[in-house]
């Protein structure tokens, strides 16, 4: 069952084209990661699907209808990039206030425990750190037992432990059959959470597949080796990064590179070959693309 979709959607801000003919859909139970550089159109796409913005042209659908209509937003959870919490209210009071808007909210204790917020329940939100506020804002998206949740940069500003608390909460929701769409600049986050990756650049969908398949779109391997001297000019070297005596080489043909290193009698050691990371694939897919405004 499709819970959200766009069909040939464009969105303009004045003379700037933020989305250019984007068709995208999310099925029930999916956990989809939206990747793209700043200004690629990720937030614009989320704003259209959650009814915050209207498309310039094309069609947008949420839970079977117009995302701007209350009946279609009733089972929606959202955490936008920027959130504001009432500074004088305690965390528990904010949860109670949001819960009062739903017929069958998630129990407060369960929500706080799921997102690692139990110790903050009596703290005023005005006294929370930026990361703590972000954790509360993400948790609030799940209060109403939504069928689909949109999380726009959910872990920005969080430390590693807090980020993993949120990851666990998102995973639990997904394991129960919930549907999640998240945008992130943390590519480790997409790899850790998403089963499907949609890469957006210049207002268009550049790739839409599994994490492994997106990596495979760029047939690049990362060859790491220890070498004190400079690397000679070799065919098939896409890029070289040096970290002390350690070199990291991107190449479409790792076998050939190793053969060439031996043939040129390069005195290397500590050879390691692995598939490209999602970050490297992401940069390759989006390079030479002019991003639109988000």
FENSUL-V93326 format. One record per residue. PHI is phi in whole degrees, -180 to 180 (999 if undefined). NEAR is the number of other C-alpha atoms within 8 Angstrom. Layout:
phi=PHI near=NEAR
phi=PHI near=NEAR
This chain:
phi=999 near=4
phi=-87 near=9
phi=-96 near=13
phi=-150 near=13
phi=-160 near=13
phi=-125 near=14
phi=-128 near=11
phi=49 near=11
phi=-86 near=16
phi=-121 near=14
phi=-145 near=13
phi=-113 near=11
phi=-118 near=8
phi=66 near=4
phi=-95 near=5
phi=-99 near=8
phi=-95 near=12
phi=-86 near=17
phi=-131 near=16
phi=-127 near=12
phi=67 near=10
phi=-86 near=13
phi=-115 near=10
phi=-156 near=7
phi=-145 near=9
phi=-127 near=10
phi=-94 near=10
phi=-56 near=12
phi=88 near=9
phi=-80 near=13
phi=-124 near=13
phi=-109 near=13
phi=-105 near=15
phi=-100 near=13
phi=-114 near=14
phi=171 near=14
phi=-69 near=10
phi=-56 near=7
phi=81 near=12
phi=-76 near=16
phi=117 near=19
phi=-61 near=13
phi=-66 near=9
phi=-61 near=12
phi=-62 near=9
phi=-63 near=10
phi=-64 near=10
phi=-70 near=13
phi=-70 near=14
phi=-100 near=14
phi=81 near=11
phi=-76 near=8
phi=-123 near=8
phi=-105 near=7
phi=-73 near=12
phi=-70 near=8
phi=-153 near=8
phi=94 near=11
phi=-123 near=9
phi=-125 near=14
phi=-137 near=13
phi=-131 near=14
phi=49 near=10
phi=88 near=8
phi=-161 near=8
phi=-67 near=10
phi=-66 near=15
phi=-86 near=9
phi=-87 near=9
phi=-55 near=7
phi=-66 near=5
phi=-91 near=14
phi=-100 near=12
phi=-63 near=7
phi=-110 near=10
phi=-112 near=12
phi=-121 near=13
phi=-141 near=10
phi=-126 near=13
phi=-75 near=10
phi=-63 near=7
phi=-112 near=4
phi=-133 near=8
phi=-126 near=4
phi=-118 near=9
phi=-61 near=8
phi=-62 near=8
phi=-86 near=7
phi=-88 near=10
phi=-78 near=11
phi=-57 near=13
phi=-62 near=9
phi=-70 near=8
phi=-65 near=11
phi=-63 near=11
phi=-61 near=9
phi=-63 near=8
phi=-68 near=10
phi=-61 near=11
phi=-65 near=8
phi=-87 near=6
phi=-123 near=8
phi=-71 near=5
phi=-137 near=6
phi=-71 near=10
phi=-67 near=11
phi=-55 near=6
phi=-57 near=9
phi=-61 near=7
phi=-66 near=8
phi=-64 near=12
phi=-63 near=12
phi=-67 near=9
phi=-62 near=10
phi=-109 near=12
phi=65 near=10
phi=-113 near=11
phi=-57 near=8
phi=-72 near=6
phi=-101 near=7
phi=-58 near=10
phi=-100 near=8
phi=-84 near=9
phi=-71 near=11
phi=-65 near=13
phi=-65 near=9
phi=-99 near=7
phi=-82 near=10
phi=-73 near=6
phi=-60 near=7
phi=-67 near=12
phi=-66 near=9
phi=-62 near=11
phi=-65 near=14
phi=-63 near=13
phi=-64 near=10
phi=-61 near=11
phi=-67 near=13
phi=-60 near=11
phi=-63 near=11
phi=-65 near=12
phi=-104 near=12
phi=-59 near=13
phi=-86 near=12
phi=51 near=9
phi=-68 near=13
phi=-84 near=10
phi=-141 near=13
phi=-126 near=14
phi=-112 near=14
phi=-120 near=13
phi=-99 near=12
phi=53 near=11
phi=-67 near=13
phi=-112 near=10
phi=-59 near=7
phi=84 near=7
phi=-95 near=11
phi=-79 near=7
phi=-61 near=6
phi=-65 near=7
phi=-65 near=11
phi=-61 near=10
phi=-71 near=8
phi=-59 near=11
phi=-66 near=13
phi=-57 near=9
phi=-63 near=10
phi=-65 near=10
phi=-66 near=9
phi=-62 near=9
phi=-61 near=8
phi=-61 near=10
phi=-65 near=13
phi=-64 near=7
phi=-86 near=6
phi=101 near=8
phi=-71 near=14
phi=-111 near=14
phi=-132 near=14
phi=-123 near=13
phi=-131 near=13
phi=-106 near=13
phi=-162 near=14
phi=-93 near=8
phi=-86 near=6
phi=-68 near=10
phi=-60 near=6
phi=-66 near=9
phi=-64 near=11
phi=-63 near=9
phi=-75 near=6
phi=-112 near=10
phi=-80 near=12
phi=-97 near=10
phi=-133 near=12
phi=-121 near=16
phi=-117 near=13
phi=-98 near=12
phi=-116 near=17
phi=-151 near=16
phi=60 near=14
phi=79 near=14
phi=-127 near=12
phi=-82 near=11
phi=-96 near=10
phi=-157 near=9
phi=-151 near=10
phi=-168 near=9
phi=-74 near=9
phi=-58 near=12
phi=-63 near=6
phi=-68 near=8
phi=-65 near=15
phi=-59 near=14
phi=-69 near=9
phi=-63 near=7
phi=-114 near=9
phi=-76 near=7
phi=-122 near=12
phi=-116 near=13
phi=-107 near=13
phi=-107 near=13
phi=-111 near=12
phi=-156 near=12
phi=-99 near=11
phi=-154 near=12
phi=-74 near=6
phi=-82 near=4
phi=-72 near=5
phi=-75 near=6
phi=-67 near=4
phi=-69 near=4
phi=-127 near=7
phi=-69 near=5
phi=80 near=8
phi=-91 near=11
phi=-81 near=8
phi=-162 near=7
phi=-133 near=9
phi=-125 near=7
phi=-106 near=8
phi=-130 near=7
phi=68 near=5
phi=-89 near=8
phi=-96 near=11
phi=-109 near=13
phi=-121 near=12
phi=-115 near=12
phi=-96 near=13
phi=-151 near=14
phi=-78 near=10
phi=-137 near=9
phi=-66 near=11
phi=-62 near=6
phi=-64 near=7
phi=-60 near=13
phi=-65 near=8
phi=-61 near=8
phi=-67 near=9
phi=-61 near=9
phi=-68 near=8
phi=-63 near=7
phi=-89 near=6
phi=54 near=6
phi=-74 near=8
phi=-81 near=5
phi=-95 near=8
phi=-151 near=7
phi=63 near=7
phi=-71 near=9
phi=-141 near=7
phi=-124 near=9
phi=-147 near=7
phi=-63 near=8
phi=-62 near=12
phi=-77 near=7
phi=-61 near=11
phi=-62 near=8
phi=-65 near=8
phi=-63 near=15
phi=-60 near=13
phi=-65 near=8
phi=-69 near=8
phi=-64 near=8
phi=-93 near=12
phi=-66 near=6
phi=68 near=4
phi=-100 near=7
phi=-90 near=6
phi=-70 near=12
phi=-88 near=14
phi=-79 near=10
phi=-104 near=10
